[in-house]
Amino acid sequence: MRGRFFVFEGIDGTGKSTQVRMLAQSLRQRGLDVVETFEPSDGPHGRRLREMFGRRHELTPEEELALFMADRLDHVERVIKPALAAGKTVVCDRYYLSTAAYQGAAGADAGEIIRKNREFAPEPDLFIILELPPAIGRARISSLRGEEPNDFEKQDYLERVAARFAAFKGGNIVRIDAAPAPDLVHARVMTAVARFLTP
């Protein structure tokens, strides 16, 4: 039996990584075998992308998109598909909607990005889009992480990315306000995933 697949999406600073950990812990407490993963991945293409986060100008938009696509293909074949085939539950921090939103905000065709990803990437049971005003997301990045926003986290760019996320539609998309405390956000996440947890 194919495992369940849950993905957290949203702009930077919404607390996706925290919610991935909290959901994975709750699912394990229910006896599920959970694989936590993330994109860009820890594969060769993902590591290259992470190295370029502060030097985005060194890649053309086409090169950047090609790296994201190559990383996802590797991630799908190396991590996601084997875990789902083994009946495990996969919880992922970012997936192809992030590519469509971020690269779409940089001028790429978001619809075409989604179409190409769906040719090879397993469809999640649920995309959980965490929503937060970009100004608050940037403030969280600075105060909680102690980091300066990178090239993907500039205010005007994040405004365009947030607009892309807001435009996505689909029966497997749920939107959750990321402004409350993490425990409250997690409670709403659990409500959203509950229908997938019954035998």
C-alpha positions as CSV (number, residue, x, y, z in Angstrom):
1,M,0.0,0.0,0.0
2,R,1.4,3.4,-1.0
3,G,2.3,5.6,1.9
4,R,0.9,9.0,2.6
5,F,2.6,12.2,1.4
6,F,2.3,15.6,3.1
7,V,4.1,18.7,1.9
8,F,4.5,22.1,3.6
9,E,4.7,25.1,1.3
10,G,4.8,28.9,1.8
11,I,7.1,31.8,1.8
12,D,10.3,32.0,3.9
13,G,9.7,32.6,7.6
14,T,6.3,30.8,7.9
15,G,7.7,28.0,10.2
16,K,7.6,25.2,7.7
17,S,10.6,23.3,9.2
18,T,9.1,23.6,12.7
19,Q,5.8,22.2,11.4
20,V,7.5,19.4,9.5
21,R,9.1,18.3,12.8
22,M,6.0,18.6,14.8
23,L,3.8,16.7,12.3
24,A,6.4,13.9,12.0
25,Q,6.6,13.5,15.7
26,S,2.8,13.4,16.1
27,L,2.6,10.8,13.3
28,R,5.3,8.6,14.9
29,Q,3.4,8.7,18.1
30,R,0.5,7.2,16.2
31,G,2.7,4.4,15.1
32,L,3.5,5.5,11.6
33,D,6.9,5.1,9.9
34,V,7.7,8.6,8.9
35,V,10.4,10.0,6.6
36,E,11.2,13.7,7.1
37,T,12.8,15.3,4.0
38,F,13.3,18.7,2.4
39,E,14.0,20.6,-0.8
40,P,16.5,21.7,-2.0
41,S,17.6,18.2,-1.0
42,D,20.9,17.0,0.4
43,G,21.8,15.6,-3.0
44,P,24.4,17.1,-5.3
45,H,22.0,19.5,-7.1
46,G,20.4,20.5,-3.9
47,R,23.7,21.3,-2.2
48,R,24.7,23.4,-5.2
49,L,21.4,25.4,-5.0
50,R,22.0,26.0,-1.3
51,E,25.5,27.3,-2.0
52,M,24.0,29.7,-4.5
53,F,21.3,31.2,-2.2
54,G,23.4,34.3,-1.5
55,R,24.8,34.5,-5.0
56,R,21.7,34.1,-7.1
57,H,23.0,36.5,-9.7
58,E,25.6,34.0,-10.8
59,L,22.9,31.7,-12.3
60,T,20.6,32.6,-15.2
61,P,16.9,32.0,-14.4
62,E,17.0,29.0,-16.8
63,E,20.0,27.5,-15.0
64,E,18.4,28.0,-11.6
65,L,15.2,26.3,-12.7
66,A,17.1,23.5,-14.3
67,L,18.9,22.9,-11.0
68,F,15.7,22.8,-9.1
69,M,14.2,20.3,-11.6
70,A,17.3,18.1,-11.5
71,D,17.3,18.1,-7.7
72,R,13.6,17.2,-7.5
73,L,14.1,14.3,-10.0
74,D,17.0,13.0,-7.9
75,H,15.0,13.5,-4.6
76,V,11.9,11.7,-6.0
77,E,13.9,8.7,-7.2
78,R,16.3,8.5,-4.2
79,V,14.0,9.3,-1.3
80,I,10.3,9.9,-2.0
81,K,9.3,7.1,-4.3
82,P,11.1,4.4,-2.3
83,A,9.5,5.6,0.9
84,L,6.0,5.7,-0.5
85,A,6.4,2.3,-2.1
86,A,7.4,0.9,1.2
87,G,4.2,2.3,2.8
88,K,6.0,5.0,4.8
89,T,4.6,8.5,5.4
90,V,6.6,11.2,3.8
91,V,6.6,14.7,5.3
92,C,8.4,17.2,3.0
93,D,9.6,20.8,3.6
94,R,8.9,22.4,0.1
95,Y,8.1,20.7,-3.2
96,Y,7.1,21.7,-6.7
97,L,4.7,24.5,-5.7
98,S,7.7,26.3,-4.2
99,T,9.5,26.1,-7.5
100,A,6.4,27.3,-9.4
101,A,6.0,30.2,-6.9
102,Y,9.6,31.3,-6.6
103,Q,10.6,30.8,-10.2
104,G,7.3,32.1,-11.4
105,A,7.9,35.3,-9.4
106,A,11.2,35.6,-11.3
107,G,9.4,35.4,-14.6
108,A,9.0,31.7,-15.4
109,D,5.7,30.1,-16.4
110,A,4.4,28.7,-13.2
111,G,1.7,26.6,-14.9
112,E,4.3,25.0,-17.1
113,I,6.6,24.3,-14.1
114,I,3.7,22.5,-12.4
115,R,2.9,20.5,-15.5
116,K,6.5,19.3,-16.0
117,N,6.8,18.3,-12.4
118,R,3.6,16.3,-12.5
119,E,5.1,14.2,-15.3
120,F,7.5,12.5,-12.8
121,A,6.9,13.8,-9.2
122,P,4.3,11.9,-7.0
123,E,1.3,14.0,-6.2
124,P,1.0,14.7,-2.4
125,D,-2.1,13.7,-0.5
126,L,-2.0,17.3,0.9
127,F,-0.1,20.5,0.2
128,I,-0.2,22.5,3.4
129,I,0.4,26.1,2.4
130,L,1.4,28.2,5.5
131,E,0.4,31.8,5.0
132,L,2.0,34.9,6.5
133,P,2.6,38.5,5.4
134,P,6.0,38.7,3.8
135,A,7.1,41.5,6.2
136,I,6.4,39.3,9.1
137,G,8.2,36.4,7.5
138,R,11.3,38.5,6.9
139,A,11.2,39.7,10.5
140,R,11.1,36.1,11.7
141,I,14.1,35.3,9.6
142,S,16.1,38.1,11.1
143,S,15.0,37.7,14.7
144,L,14.5,34.0,15.2
145,R,17.2,32.7,12.9
146,G,19.6,35.5,13.4
147,E,20.2,35.6,9.7
148,E,20.2,38.3,7.0
149,P,17.5,37.5,4.4
150,N,19.1,35.9,1.3
151,D,18.4,36.6,-2.3
152,F,15.1,34.5,-2.2
153,E,13.9,36.6,0.8
154,K,13.8,40.2,-0.4
155,Q,10.6,42.0,0.5
156,D,9.4,42.8,-3.1
157,Y,10.3,39.4,-4.3
158,L,8.5,37.7,-1.4
159,E,5.4,39.8,-2.2
160,R,5.3,38.3,-5.7
161,V,6.0,34.8,-4.4
162,A,3.1,35.1,-1.8
163,A,0.8,36.2,-4.7
164,R,1.8,33.1,-6.6
165,F,1.1,30.8,-3.6
166,A,-2.3,32.6,-3.1
167,A,-3.3,31.8,-6.7
168,F,-2.7,28.1,-6.7
169,K,-5.8,26.0,-6.7
170,G,-6.4,22.3,-6.1
171,G,-8.4,19.8,-4.1
172,N,-5.3,18.7,-2.2
173,I,-4.3,22.2,-1.1
174,V,-5.1,23.5,2.4
175,R,-4.2,27.0,3.6
176,I,-3.3,27.6,7.3
177,D,-2.5,30.9,9.0
178,A,1.1,30.7,10.2
179,A,0.8,33.8,12.5
180,P,-0.3,32.0,15.7
181,A,2.0,30.1,18.1
182,P,3.5,26.9,16.6
183,D,1.3,24.7,18.8
184,L,-1.8,26.3,17.5
185,V,-0.6,26.0,13.9
186,H,0.2,22.4,14.5
187,A,-3.3,21.7,15.9
188,R,-4.7,23.0,12.6
189,V,-2.3,20.9,10.6
190,M,-3.4,17.8,12.5
191,T,-7.1,18.7,11.8
192,A,-6.2,18.9,8.1
193,V,-4.3,15.6,7.9
194,A,-6.7,13.6,10.2
195,R,-8.9,12.3,7.3
196,F,-5.8,10.6,5.8
197,L,-4.9,8.8,9.0
198,T,-7.9,6.5,9.3
199,P,-7.3,2.9,8.2
